[in-house]
């Protein structure tokens, strides 16, 4: 991992912590258009927020569902 990439990743984690998960911009900027996001419990249909996500748009929906139903 290049030093610039490491700093971007650290910044994304710092923003996530400081905003208690309400700012997702840094994470979205790190994602390619096509990627896979998996969560623990994703195989359990009743845990809707944990279902697999396969695009940046689906990641936006994932983060929105987290912010709506959970507090960090």
C-alpha positions as CSV (number, residue, x, y, z in Angstrom):
1,X,0.0,0.0,0.0
2,X,1.4,3.4,-1.0
3,X,1.9,6.0,1.8
4,X,-0.8,8.3,0.2
5,X,-3.3,5.4,0.2
6,X,-2.5,4.6,3.9
7,X,-3.1,8.3,4.8
8,X,-6.5,8.3,2.9
9,X,-7.5,5.1,4.8
10,X,-6.5,6.6,8.1
11,X,-8.5,9.8,7.3
12,X,-11.6,7.7,6.4
13,X,-11.4,5.9,9.7
14,X,-10.9,9.2,11.6
15,X,-13.9,10.8,9.9
16,X,-16.0,7.8,10.6
17,X,-15.0,8.0,14.3
18,X,-15.4,11.8,14.6
19,X,-18.8,11.9,12.9
20,X,-20.1,8.7,14.6
21,X,-20.6,7.1,11.2
22,X,-22.7,10.0,9.8
23,X,-20.1,11.1,7.2
24,X,-19.4,8.4,4.6
25,X,-17.9,10.6,1.9
26,X,-14.3,9.5,2.5
27,X,-15.3,5.8,2.3
28,X,-17.3,6.4,-1.0
29,X,-14.3,8.2,-2.4
30,X,-12.1,5.1,-1.7
31,X,-14.4,2.7,-3.4
32,X,-14.3,1.7,-7.1
33,X,-17.5,1.7,-9.1
34,X,-17.6,-2.1,-8.7
35,X,-16.7,-3.7,-5.4
36,X,-18.1,-6.2,-2.9
37,X,-19.1,-5.2,0.6
38,X,-19.9,-8.1,3.1
39,X,-21.0,-7.9,6.7
40,X,-21.1,-10.5,9.4
41,X,-24.5,-12.0,9.4
42,X,-25.0,-11.4,5.7
43,X,-26.3,-14.9,5.2
44,X,-29.1,-14.3,7.6
45,X,-32.1,-12.9,5.7
46,X,-33.6,-11.3,8.8
47,X,-30.6,-9.0,9.1
48,X,-31.4,-6.8,6.1
49,X,-28.6,-4.2,6.6
50,X,-26.0,-7.0,6.5
51,X,-26.9,-8.3,3.0
52,X,-24.1,-8.1,0.5
53,X,-23.6,-4.9,-1.5
54,X,-22.0,-4.8,-4.9
55,X,-21.8,-1.2,-6.1
56,X,-21.2,2.3,-4.8
57,X,-25.0,3.0,-4.9
58,X,-25.7,0.0,-2.8
59,X,-23.0,1.1,-0.3
60,X,-24.8,4.5,0.0
61,X,-28.0,2.6,0.8
62,X,-26.1,0.4,3.3
63,X,-24.6,3.5,5.1
64,X,-28.1,5.2,5.1
65,X,-29.7,2.1,6.7
66,X,-26.9,2.0,9.4
67,X,-27.4,5.7,10.2
68,X,-31.2,5.3,10.3
69,X,-31.4,2.3,12.6
70,X,-28.2,2.4,14.6
71,X,-26.1,4.9,16.5
72,X,-22.3,4.7,16.6
